[in-house]
Amino acid sequence: MLLVVGALTDVLVAAQTRSDLDTRLQARAAVAAQLVEQGVRQGELVRQVESPTSSRS
């Protein structure tokens, strides 16, 4: 029984982690699109999108 609970926990944590990563990726893509529309140069765009605080939306 403990093995089943452990395996189920691993599956749920992995699914949540994938969901969190997908959400962050979508947010960064949206920021990048906004920056491109604003005419931000490539180097600055990369710097802003890679920044840990790149949630400008």
C-alpha positions as CSV (number, residue, x, y, z in Angstrom):
1,M,0.0,0.0,0.0
2,L,2.8,2.4,0.9
3,L,4.5,1.7,-2.4
4,V,1.3,2.7,-4.3
5,V,0.9,5.9,-2.3
6,G,4.6,6.8,-3.0
7,A,4.2,6.1,-6.7
8,L,1.0,8.1,-6.9
9,T,2.6,11.0,-5.1
10,D,5.5,10.9,-7.6
11,V,3.1,11.0,-10.5
12,L,1.1,13.9,-9.1
13,V,4.2,15.9,-8.3
14,A,5.6,15.3,-11.7
15,A,2.4,16.5,-13.4
16,Q,2.3,19.6,-11.3
17,T,5.9,20.4,-12.1
18,R,5.2,20.0,-15.8
19,S,2.2,22.3,-15.5
20,D,4.2,24.9,-13.6
21,L,7.0,24.8,-16.2
22,D,4.5,25.1,-19.0
23,T,2.9,28.1,-17.4
24,R,6.3,29.9,-17.0
25,L,7.2,29.1,-20.6
26,Q,4.0,30.6,-21.9
27,A,4.5,33.7,-19.7
28,R,8.0,34.2,-21.1
29,A,6.8,33.7,-24.6
30,A,4.2,36.4,-24.1
31,V,6.8,38.7,-22.7
32,A,9.1,38.0,-25.7
33,A,6.2,38.8,-28.1
34,Q,5.5,42.1,-26.4
35,L,9.2,43.1,-26.5
36,V,9.4,42.2,-30.2
37,E,6.4,44.3,-30.9
38,Q,8.0,47.2,-29.0
39,G,11.2,46.9,-31.1
40,V,13.5,45.8,-28.3
41,R,16.9,44.6,-29.6
42,Q,17.8,41.0,-29.5
43,G,20.3,41.2,-26.6
44,E,18.0,43.1,-24.4
45,L,15.1,40.8,-25.3
46,V,17.1,37.8,-24.3
47,R,18.2,39.5,-21.1
48,Q,14.7,40.4,-20.1
49,V,13.1,37.0,-21.0
50,E,15.9,35.1,-19.2
51,S,15.6,37.2,-16.1
52,P,14.0,35.4,-13.1
53,T,11.6,38.4,-12.7
54,S,10.5,38.4,-16.4
55,S,6.8,38.3,-15.5
56,R,5.9,41.7,-17.1
57,S,2.4,40.6,-18.0
